[in-house]
Amino acid sequence: MQSLAFHPNVTFIIGENGTGKSTLLEAIAVALGFNAEGGTKNFRFSTNDSHSSLHEYLRISKSFNTPNDGFFLRAESFYNVASYIDEIDAIKSYGGVSLHEQSHGESFFSLFMNRFSGQGLYILDEPEAALSPMRQLSMLIRMHELAEQGSQFVIATHSPILMAYPESTIYSLTQEGIHESTLEETEHYQTTKLFFENRDRLFHHLFES
């Protein structure tokens, strides 16, 4: 696949660890002008200049609707983003409390609820890592509200809960390349369904010596 068409509301990028979904997401963000470590397009800091050069090989075709807002969130450098927010004294836009003074899950949810707005472009790398299943459902509610207000999301995830969002496109990365998928076709959904429908049998198979 030489081109990807992003859904106007939500696009999910999924795949096993090591297939390159985070690298692809980073390249998309950098090609769009975001800081490689995360934040808005106005964030100017660098603590570890280790991002790939993949963005140099991407050509982004934009629609005529220019986003009014944007944010690139990646779990591995969120601490650095939170520190920069404190440094520039911008915590009012993030709920009024330093993200460092909240748990990882609380800080992400505060960011999502307080900082994100309509007509935005939000690129999120595995946001479920910080969220309980109930918080993921709350995230879907907020995501839907923002999509209704003209926002667009590109999300790398392992969560079948998030992937279930109806107004979306799912792209699966494998060793063979990239292909579009339905929720039910994803290994994440199938494995979760198999586990809960056949838990005892699976445990017997997994643990037998």
N, C-alpha and C positions, 0 to 999 in steps of 0.2 A: 504494500500500500504506500503510495507516494504522497497522498494528501489525506488530511483529516478534516471533516466538516463538523464543527462544534455545534451542539444543540443550542438554540437561543436561550434556554433556561439552564440546564445542567448537563455536563458531560463528565462521565466517570472514566478514569483510566485505571485498569486493574491488571493484576498479574502476580506471579510468585515473586518472592524476594530474589533479587538479582536479575530480573528481566529488564530493568531499566526504566520503570515507570517514574521513579523520583527524578532520574536524570532527564527524562523527557519533559516532566513538569517544570523542572528548573530551567531548561532551555526555552520553553515557551514563555516563562515569566521574564527571563533576561531579555529575550527577543522583543518583548513588549515594553521593556524599559524599567522593570522592577529591579530592586537590589537583589543580588544573588542569594543573600542570607535571609531575605524576607523583609516585610514591611510595605510601605507605600512607595510610589515612584520618587517621592521626595526624600526618602531615607538614604543618607550618604554616610555609610560606615562600612568597614571591612575588617573583620577579625581573623578570617582564615580564607584567603583567596584561592580556593581549591575547586571552584566550579568548572564544569567541563566546557569544551569549546563547541558543543553541539549547536548552541544557539546561532553560531556563525553560518550554519548550513540550513537554517530554517527561513522560510519566507512566509510572513504572516499577512494574510489577506483580511483586512478589516472591513466591517460593514460601515454604512454611513452614520450609524449611531455611535457617537463617541461617549464612552463611559464618563460619568461625573466623578467617580470614585474608584478605588482599587486597592487590593491588598494581596500580598503573597505570604502565605503562612506555611512554614515548615517546622516540624517539631524539633529537629536536631539543632536548630539555631534560634529557637524561640527565646531562650534566655538572653541572647545578645540583642534581639529586637526589643525585649522588655527593658533592658538596660538603656538602650538608646532612647526609648520613650521617656524614661525617667530623666535622662540627660537633657533632653530638649524641653522638659517640663510640659508634656502634652497629655498628662494622665486624665485631665477632664474629659477628653474625647474617648477615653477608655473606661468610663464608669466612675472616675474620681478617686480610685484607689490604685496604688502601684500594683502592677501585675506580679511583681516579686513578692508582694505581701499576701498573695492568694495561692491556693494550691494550683497545680498544673491544670486540672480540669476546670476550676473556677476561673482562672485567668483566661483560658481559651474561650470559655462561655461568655465571660464579660466582654472580651474582644468582639465576639460574634454578635452579641446582643446590643452593645453600645456603639461600636465603631463602624460596623457595616451599615450601609444605607441603600436606598433605591438608586437605580441607574448605575450600578457598580459592576466591576469585574473582579471576581474573587477566585484566587488560585490557591487551593488547599492541599497540602501533602499529608495524607493519613490523619485527618483530624480526630478520628475515632480513638486514637491512641490515648487521648486525654479524657474520654467521655464514657460514662456508664451507658448501658443500653437505654435507660430512661432519658438520659441527657441527649443521646443520639436521636430519640424521637422528638425531643424539644428542638434539637437542631433542625430536623426536617420541617417542623412548623415554621421556624424563623426563616429557613431557606425558602420555603414556599412563599412567605410574605414578601421577601425581597425579590424573588423571581416575578411575582405579580406586579412589583413596582419597577420592573425593567432590568433587574440585575441578572448577571450571568455567572455561573460557577463552573470551574474546571477542577475536578477533585480526583486525586489518587487515593484509593482506599482498598481495604480488605473487608470492609463491613457489608454484609448482605442487607442489613437494616437500611443503611444509606443508599445502597444500590437500588433498593425497591422504590425510590422516588419515581413517580409515574411519568413526569414530563422530562425525560432524560434520554441520553444515548450512552451506551456502555461500549468502550473499546478495551479489548483484552490483548495484553502483550504476552507472547510466548516466544520460545526459541525460533519458531518458524516465521514470526512477524507480528503484525497487528491486524485484528479482525473485529468487526462489530459483533456484539453478542446480546442476547436477552438475559434477564436476571436468572431465569430457570436454567439457562445453558451454562452459567458460570460454575466453576468448581467450588467457589465459596458457598453458593446456595446449595448445591447438590451435597457437599460434604456435611454442612450444618443440618440439612433435612435428614440425611442418612443417619447421622449421629443420634438425633432425638427420636427418630422412628425405630432405631435398632440399637439402642444404647447398650443393653445387656449383652446382646450377641457380639457387638463390636468390642466391648471390654473383654469378653471371653477370648476373642480372636487375638486382640492386641496383647493380652497379658499371659496367654498360655506359654508355658516353657517348653 
